[in-house]
Structure formats: structure tokens, C-alpha cells
């Protein structure tokens, strides 16, 4: 665009001078019209564009959804100029007034029992080691053993010098590992028969944030604030694998349930890393790549998911099969990743939370997920509800075809024919309902929760799942509100 064109005549020749338009003029005009930039007096006596009464116009706010909709109506080029057409899920969950309409809060299940003896935030909870008991770890420096049915504390274990971040029970139910703050006694292994600390696992120089057992209970994985991971051999208590893998704190780690030689980690840097422990654990300093000059990342080789949650921290991780990883992060989403097809992004997104998801649990059969949120909410999800709806639709259609075949055979009595026609009508209604459900899931672009576990008023820091083999499940949750809760639910309620 040219704002002016001037011709000068000098000694019989002409000189044409073109003055170019301000490249930001279009944006500035839109800002002036919308009242975002200029403080010049607008029509009606107010400062900046907008809408209002009595001659004084309201100054518009570009983060206010109502003002944005008004500007879209008044100025067709608003989205093009301001670039607000795309609003990510996190922003929508925080500012969009229609978010709760699109992602409705599922029906709430009340806690069966609440456990209240810790004196500070409870950061972890897990079932076992003995039947009917569970363990909780708190920032009051203690581990408590609880009777799940009576709701009372049976024993208090002490050994940490500062707050405890996490605890886990081995699958053989004979060992417990706990980790916490400080430079000393920050990773302890407990022998359950004696309920006392068996050994201190050395190596971490700063606070240890998460620790877990391998599937065969032969080793532990622990991660810390320095971005390091240590694998300790429980037979000797010595470190067999050490590596710096993240920039800043590592927030979680998880062994693959099917293969104890691979595990994944999640960090505050937003990365998810998959490591093969059969690689050389500690490289000599002179062989390590320079992260500055070679633009390399810590962790060596392995599979990396950078910005797994839109550059927000990844707070929780579960490695369920050799191809499937679940993650939860600061973008208010939970995601399922297929490691065979990462180019397409997450295989499934679980949507509905309005703040960061801090904890995650997957049922042993992989059918259900439970998430814990910063705002105290806790939700139960199907692994892939769209897939389940499609499978149900296929079964209903097959059943309807069989009924049609019976009706076409002929030779049926009036009462029998009427009964089959009634069944066919009922099946058509069910198919229509499931079709509507499938379309709703596809419109939302992700999975929504089936139940809410209510009761906590602060961050849900830990979740543990245990089935009784009779169709019921016990879900434990821990929170920064200093409480633990038990939800005893029949699995049919999640259907």
C-alpha cells in the first residue's frame, strides 16, 4: 500500500518518491476501533472503542469472552488481526463461560471413609502391604499405616528428616520404598515384616520426588530435583544405573508393566522420556555430549516426547504396555500415547478438568483411569469410550439383524411376531442413543469422565486402585488438605 506518491522535477528529469504505508496500520486501526491500544477519545466521549451508555463507552478487555464476541460482531477482521481464532484448551477451561456446558461435571460419588490424622499435606497413598490396610506419606515426615475398614491409624513409621513426597509398595508385599526432601535419608527401603527401615539407598544429592519398584521387585527407580534418575539393585542396595535426563526436576517415573527393562520419566521441563535400562548406565565425563555446543539434550539415547503437554510440566506418568503411556500435565489434560505412532500426536485426550492434573492411576486391566486435579477434583474415565460405544453399536446391529431374519422366516404366530417386533423397536432406540453418544464424543474431540470422586478441597496428590475380585473396587486418594479418602464402588457404576 502507498500512502503518498510525489514527483520531483530536477534538470529535466523526474524523481518519483514513494512513501510506503505503515505495515502495522491495519492492526493499529483495529486496536483503535476495539479500544485496546489508542487512548484517543472515541465517539460518544469515552476513551477507546467499545460499548456503553450515557456517552461514556466501556473499555474493552481482549481476555473477556463477552468483549471478544462483541468485537467479532462489529469487526469482521478482528480474528485475522488479533489472532484469537484459536484458543487452546487450557485457556478455554479458565476463561470460556461455556466450558462447563461443553464438558459437564459427571455424577459425583461420595467417599466411603475419610482418614484424618496427618498434620501436614498428604503427598502419596498406596494399598498394602497387608490385606485391608494401606499406607500414606506426608509432609509431616511420617508414614502411616491404616486399617481401611475401621478408619484408624495402626502405626506411624519415622525415619525421614523432612517432608515425604512419595511411597510405593512392592508387588511381593514385603517391601516399601519412600522418598522425600533433604540431602540425607531422602530414599529409604522398609522391610514390612519388621516395619522398620531396612536400608538407606544412597546417591541422590537433593530431594527425591518419586520412587517406584520394578515389576519383578528386584530394583527401584528414583528421580530427583536435579533431573537425575537412579536405579538401585535391592539385593546389594547399590546404584546400577545413573543418568541426568531432564532439565530441572523429574516429577515421576514408571516401569513398563510388561517389561522391567524399560521405563519412562516425566519432568518439569515438559518432556516425557522412555529409557532402555540395558544401555550403559553412566558414561565417563569425557564421552558425554556437550549440551551447550552440540545442542543436545540430557538423557542420552531413547524415545523423547518434547512438549508432551504444550510445554507445561508433566506431573504424572503410567507405562502400562510396551506401546502405551499415559501422562497428565499442567495443560489440564490427560493423554494416552501410542509409542508406535507418535507423529499423529496423542492417541486419546481426556478432557474436562479446569486446572492442572497432578496424579494419575490406571486399573490393572487398563479399562479405567483415575485423575486427580489441583482444584481437589478427582474423576474416573473409560480408557477409550468411543471404542466401547462402537463395539456396543456393532453388537446391537448384529442382534437387530438376527431379529429381522427371524421375522422374515415366516410361520410365526401373532403373539411371537409382536414380541419380536417389540424387541426390534427397543433395539433401534438403543442404537439411536448410542449413535448420539458417539457423535457427542466426536464433537468434543476427546473423552469425558464418567464419574467424579468428591470430597477433597485441595490438590489431589495420589491415587491407588484395588479390586476385590467380586466386581467392586477400592479407590484411595490423598490430598494437600491433609486427608485421605476411600471410595468403595461397584464397577457397574462406571458402565
C-alpha positions in Angstrom: 0.0 0.0 0.0 1.2 3.5 -0.8 0.2 6.4 1.4 1.6 9.1 -1.0 3.2 9.4 -4.4 5.4 12.5 -5.0 7.1 13.6 -8.3 10.1 16.0 -8.3 11.5 17.6 -11.5 15.2 18.3 -11.5 17.1 19.4 -14.6 14.7 17.9 -17.0 14.5 14.6 -15.2 11.8 13.3 -12.9 12.3 11.7 -9.5 9.5 9.7 -8.1 9.4 9.2 -4.3 7.0 6.5 -2.9 6.1 6.6 0.8 5.1 3.2 2.0 2.2 2.6 4.4 2.9 1.7 8.0 2.8 -2.2 8.0 1.1 -2.1 11.4 -1.5 0.4 10.3 -4.2 -2.2 9.8 -3.6 -3.7 13.2 -3.5 -0.3 14.8 -6.8 0.7 13.2 -8.4 -2.5 14.6 -6.9 -1.7 18.0 -8.2 1.8 17.9 -11.7 0.6 16.9 -11.7 -2.1 19.6 -10.3 0.2 22.3 -7.1 -1.9 23.0 -4.3 0.5 22.1 -5.2 4.1 21.5 -6.3 6.3 24.3 -7.7 8.8 21.9 -11.2 10.0 22.6 -13.8 7.8 20.8 -17.2 8.8 19.6 -19.5 9.3 22.5 -16.9 11.0 24.7 -15.2 7.9 26.1 -11.6 6.8 25.7 -11.1 3.9 23.3 -13.7 2.0 21.3 -16.4 -0.1 23.0 -19.9 -0.1 24.0 -21.7 1.6 26.9 -24.3 4.1 28.0 -24.6 7.8 28.7 -21.9 8.7 26.2 -19.1 7.0 28.1 -18.0 3.8 26.5 -16.8 0.8 28.3 -13.1 0.0 27.6 -13.0 -3.5 26.1 -10.9 -6.3 27.5 -9.3 -8.7 25.0 -9.4 -11.5 27.6 -13.1 -11.1 28.3 -15.1 -13.6 26.2 -18.1 -11.2 26.1 -16.0 -8.4 24.8 -14.3 -10.7 22.2 -17.7 -11.8 20.9 -18.8 -8.1 20.6 -15.7 -7.3 18.6 -16.2 -10.2 16.3 -19.7 -8.9 15.5 -18.6 -5.4 15.0 -15.3 -6.0 13.2 -15.2 -9.0 10.8 -11.4 -8.7 10.6 -10.9 -9.0 14.4 -9.8 -12.6 14.4 -7.5 -12.1 11.5 -5.8 -9.1 13.0 -5.7 -10.2 16.7 -5.1 -13.9 16.1 -7.6 -15.0 18.7 -9.4 -17.5 16.5 -7.5 -20.4 18.1 -7.8 -20.6 21.9 -6.2 -23.6 23.4 -8.0 -26.0 25.8 -6.2 -24.6 28.8 -7.3 -21.1 28.1 -10.8 -22.2 27.4 -11.1 -24.1 30.6 -10.0 -21.0 32.5 -11.9 -18.2 30.8 -14.6 -19.6 28.5 -18.0 -19.3 30.2 -19.4 -22.1 28.1 -16.7 -24.6 29.2 -18.9 -26.2 31.9 -21.7 -26.6 29.3 -19.5 -28.4 26.8 -17.7 -30.6 29.5 -20.4 -31.3 32.0 -19.3 -32.4 35.5 -20.1 -36.2 35.8 -22.2 -37.6 38.6 -20.5 -37.4 42.0 -19.7 -40.4 44.2 -19.2 -39.6 47.9 -16.3 -41.0 49.9 -17.0 -44.1 52.0 -14.5 -43.1 54.6 -12.1 -40.2 55.4 -8.8 -40.6 57.3 -7.6 -37.5 59.2 -4.5 -37.9 61.4 -1.7 -36.3 59.4 -0.5 -32.9 60.5 0.6 -31.7 57.0 -0.2 -32.3 53.4 -0.5 -36.0 52.3 1.5 -36.5 49.2 1.1 -40.2 48.4 -1.1 -43.2 49.2 -1.0 -46.9 48.2 -2.6 -50.2 49.1 -1.0 -52.9 51.1 1.2 -54.5 52.1 -1.3 -56.5 54.2 -4.9 -57.1 53.2 -7.3 -54.4 54.3 -4.5 -51.9 55.0 -3.0 -49.0 53.2 0.0 -46.6 53.6 0.1 -42.8 53.3 3.1 -40.5 53.2 3.0 -36.9 54.4 5.0 -33.7 54.7 4.8 -34.1 58.5 7.8 -36.5 58.0 5.8 -39.6 58.8 4.3 -42.7 57.0 1.1 -44.0 58.5 -0.4 -47.5 58.2 -4.2 -47.5 58.2 -7.0 -50.0 58.7 -9.2 -49.3 55.7 -12.4 -50.6 57.2 -12.1 -49.2 60.7 -10.7 -45.8 59.5 -8.0 -45.8 62.2 -4.2 -45.5 62.1 -2.4 -48.7 63.1 1.1 -47.5 63.1 3.3 -44.5 62.4 6.7 -45.0 60.7 9.5 -42.4 61.2 12.9 -42.2 59.5 12.8 -39.2 57.1 14.3 -35.9 58.3 11.9 -33.8 56.2 8.7 -34.0 54.2 7.9 -37.2 52.3 6.9 -36.9 48.6 6.1 -40.4 47.6 5.8 -44.1 48.8 5.2 -47.4 46.9 4.7 -51.0 47.9 6.4 -53.9 46.1 4.2 -56.4 44.4 5.5 -59.1 46.7 4.0 -57.1 49.6 7.3 -57.4 51.6 9.0 -54.1 50.8 8.1 -50.4 50.9 10.1 -47.6 49.4 9.7 -43.9 50.4 11.4 -40.7 49.3 11.4 -37.1 50.4 13.1 -33.8 50.9 16.6 -33.1 52.1 20.1 -34.3 51.3 20.1 -37.1 53.9 17.7 -40.0 54.4 15.9 -39.0 51.2 15.3 -42.5 49.9 14.5 -45.3 52.3 13.7 -49.0 51.9 11.5 -50.6 54.5 11.2 -54.2 55.4 7.5 -54.8 56.1 7.7 -57.8 58.4 9.6 -55.6 61.0 8.1 -52.3 59.9 11.4 -50.6 60.1 13.9 -49.0 57.7 16.0 -51.8 56.1 18.5 -49.5 54.3 19.1 -46.0 53.0 19.6 -46.0 49.2 22.4 -43.5 48.5 23.2 -41.4 45.5 20.8 -38.5 45.4 22.3 -35.2 46.4 19.0 -33.3 46.6 15.3 -34.1 47.3 13.9 -37.2 45.8 10.5 -36.6 44.3 9.3 -40.1 43.2 10.3 -43.7 43.6 8.8 -47.0 42.4 9.5 -50.7 42.2 10.3 -52.7 39.1 7.7 -55.4 38.1 10.0 -58.2 39.4 10.7 -56.3 42.7 14.5 -56.6 42.1 15.2 -52.9 41.8 13.8 -49.4 42.4 13.7 -46.3 40.2 14.0 -42.9 41.9 14.1 -39.4 40.4 15.1 -36.1 42.0 15.2 -32.3 41.8 18.5 -32.2 39.9 16.9 -34.0 36.9 18.6 -37.4 37.6 17.4 -40.9 37.8 18.9 -43.7 39.8 18.2 -47.4 39.6 19.1 -49.3 42.8 19.7 -53.1 42.9 17.8 -54.2 46.0 20.0 -57.2 46.6 23.0 -55.0 47.2 21.5 -51.6 47.8 23.9 -50.1 45.2 23.1 -48.0 42.2 23.3 -49.9 38.9 22.2 -47.0 36.6 22.6 -43.3 36.9 21.7 -40.6 34.4 20.8 -36.9 34.2 17.7 -37.0 32.0 15.7 -33.7 32.4 16.3 -30.0 32.8 15.1 -29.3 36.3 13.1 -31.6 38.5 11.9 -35.0 37.4 8.4 -35.4 38.7 7.5 -39.1 38.1 8.8 -42.4 36.7 7.1 -45.6 35.8 8.4 -49.0 34.8 6.6 -50.7 31.9 4.3 -53.3 33.4 5.2 -55.8 30.6 9.0 -55.2 30.5 11.0 -54.1 33.5 14.0 -53.2 31.3 12.3 -50.0 30.0 10.7 -47.1 31.9 9.5 -43.6 31.3 10.0 -40.4 33.1 8.2 -37.1 33.2 9.7 -33.7 34.1 9.0 -30.1 34.9 10.7 -29.3 31.6 7.6 -30.7 29.8 9.4 -33.8 28.4 8.4 -37.4 28.6 11.4 -39.8 28.1 11.4 -43.5 27.5 14.7 -45.2 28.6 16.1 -48.7 28.0 18.0 -49.7 31.1 20.1 -52.1 29.2 22.1 -49.2 27.8 25.3 -48.2 29.6 24.2 -46.5 32.8 26.9 -43.9 33.5 29.2 -42.6 30.7 32.6 -41.2 31.5 32.6 -37.4 31.6 34.9 -37.1 28.6 32.5 -39.1 26.5 29.3 -37.3 27.4 28.0 -34.9 24.8 28.1 -31.1 25.5 24.6 -29.9 26.0 25.7 -26.4 25.1 27.9 -26.8 22.0 26.2 -29.8 20.5 22.6 -28.6 21.2 22.0 -32.0 22.7 19.5 -32.9 25.5 20.3 -34.8 28.7 19.3 -38.4 28.8 21.4 -40.0 26.0 19.5 -42.1 23.5 15.9 -43.2 23.9 12.5 -42.0 22.9 11.6 -38.4 23.7 8.3 -36.6 23.7 9.2 -32.9 23.9 6.3 -30.6 24.9 4.1 -33.5 25.6 1.7 -31.1 27.3 2.2 -27.9 25.4 5.4 -27.1 27.2 3.6 -27.3 30.6 5.1 -29.6 33.3 4.2 -33.3 33.1 3.2 -34.3 36.7 2.3 -37.9 36.4 3.0 -40.9 34.1 1.9 -44.5 33.8 3.7 -47.0 31.4 1.0 -49.8 31.0 2.1 -51.8 28.0 5.2 -51.7 25.7 3.3 -49.4 23.4 1.1 -47.3 25.7 2.0 -44.5 28.0 -0.5 -42.2 29.9 0.5 -38.8 31.1 -1.0 -35.9 33.0 0.1 -32.3 32.9 -0.2 -28.6 33.5 -2.3 -28.1 30.4 -5.3 -29.6 32.3 -5.3 -32.7 30.1 -4.6 -36.4 30.5 -3.3 -38.1 27.4 -2.8 -41.6 26.1 0.2 -42.1 23.8 0.8 -44.9 21.3 4.6 -45.2 21.1 4.3 -46.7 17.6 2.6 -43.7 16.1 3.8 -40.5 17.9 3.7 -38.4 14.7 0.0 -38.2 15.0 0.1 -36.8 18.5 -1.7 -38.4 21.4 -4.0 -41.3 20.6 -6.6 -40.0 23.1 -7.1 -36.9 25.1 -9.2 -36.9 28.3 -10.9 -33.5 28.7 -13.0 -31.8 31.4 -10.6 -30.7 34.2 -10.2 -27.0 34.6 -6.8 -27.0 36.4 -3.5 -28.9 36.3 -3.8 -32.7 36.7 -1.3 -33.8 39.4 -2.0 -37.5 39.9 -2.9 -40.5 37.7 -3.8 -44.1 38.2 -4.6 -46.9 35.7 -6.6 -50.0 36.7 -4.6 -53.3 36.3 -6.7 -54.4 33.3 -6.3 -51.0 31.7 -10.0 -50.4 31.3 -10.3 -47.4 33.7 -8.3 -44.3 34.6 -8.5 -42.0 37.6 -7.1 -38.5 37.6 -6.5 -36.1 40.5 -6.5 -32.3 40.0 -5.1 -29.1 41.5 -8.6 -27.9 42.5 -9.4 -31.1 44.5 -11.5 -32.8 41.9 -11.0 -36.5 41.1 -12.5 -38.2 38.1 -12.9 -41.7 36.7 -12.6 -42.3 32.9 -13.0 -45.2 30.4 -9.8 -45.9 28.6 -11.5 -45.3 25.2 -15.2 -44.7 25.4 -15.6 -44.1 21.7 -14.2 -47.5 21.0 -16.6 -49.1 23.6 -19.5 -47.3 22.1 -18.6 -48.5 18.6 -18.2 -52.1 19.9 -21.6 -51.9 21.6 -23.2 -50.5 18.4 -21.8 -53.4 16.4 -23.2 -55.9 18.8 -26.7 -54.2 18.8 -26.7 -54.1 15.0 -25.9 -57.8 14.8 -28.7 -58.5 17.3 -31.1 -56.4 15.2 -30.1 -58.3 12.0 -30.9 -61.6 13.8 -34.3 -60.4 14.8 -35.0 -59.3 11.2 -34.0 -62.7 10.0 -36.4 -64.4 12.4 -39.2 -62.0 11.3 -38.6 -62.8 7.7 -38.7 -66.5 8.1 -42.5 -66.6 8.3 -44.7 -69.1 10.1 -44.7 -67.1 13.2 -47.7 -66.7 15.4 -49.2 -63.3 16.1 -48.0 -63.1 19.7 -44.5 -64.3 18.8 -44.3 -61.8 15.9 -45.5 -59.0 18.1 -42.9 -59.9 20.7 -40.0 -59.9 18.2 -41.2 -56.5 16.7 -41.2 -55.0 20.2 -37.6 -56.2 20.7 -36.6 -54.7 17.4 -38.1 -51.4 18.3 -36.3 -51.4 21.6 -33.0 -52.2 19.8 -33.5 -49.4 17.3 -33.9 -46.9 20.2 -30.7 -48.2 21.9 -28.8 -47.9 18.6 -30.1 -44.3 18.1 -29.0 -43.5 21.7 -25.5 -44.9 21.2 -25.2 -43.1 17.9 -25.9 -39.9 19.6 -23.4 -40.7 22.3 -20.7 -41.4 19.7 -21.4 -38.2 17.8 -21.2 -36.2 21.1 -17.8 -37.7 21.8 -16.5 -37.0 18.3 -17.8 -33.4 18.5 -16.0 -32.8 21.8 -12.7 -34.1 20.3 -11.8 -36.1 23.4 -13.0 -38.4 26.1 -15.1 -37.2 29.1 -15.2 -38.6 32.6 -18.0 -41.0 33.8 -17.8 -40.2 37.5 -16.5 -37.6 39.9 -15.0 -38.6 43.3 -15.9 -35.8 45.6 -14.7 -34.6 49.0 -11.2 -33.1 48.7 -10.8 -29.3 48.9 -7.1 -29.1 47.8 -4.7 -30.7 45.3 -5.2 -34.5 44.9 -1.6 -35.7 45.2 -2.0 -39.5 45.0 -4.4 -42.3 43.8 -4.4 -46.0 44.3 -6.7 -48.7 42.8 -7.5 -52.2 44.2 -10.2 -54.6 43.0 -11.6 -57.3 45.3 -12.3 -59.8 42.5 -16.1 -59.7 43.2 -16.9 -56.7 41.0 -16.0 -53.9 43.4 -13.1 -51.6 43.6 -11.5 -49.5 46.4 -10.0 -46.2 45.2 -7.8 -44.4 47.6 -6.9 -40.7 47.2 -4.6 -38.4 49.2 -4.6 -34.6 49.2 -2.9 -31.5 50.4 -6.0 -30.9 52.6 -4.2 -33.4 55.0 -6.8 -36.1 54.4 -7.0 -39.5 52.7 -10.3 -40.8 51.3 -11.6 -44.3 50.4 -14.2 -44.8 47.7 -15.8 -48.3 47.6 -17.6 -48.6 44.3 -19.2 -51.4 42.2 -17.6 -51.5 38.8 -21.1 -51.4 37.2 -21.4 -47.8 38.2 -18.6 -46.9 35.7 -20.5 -48.6 32.8 
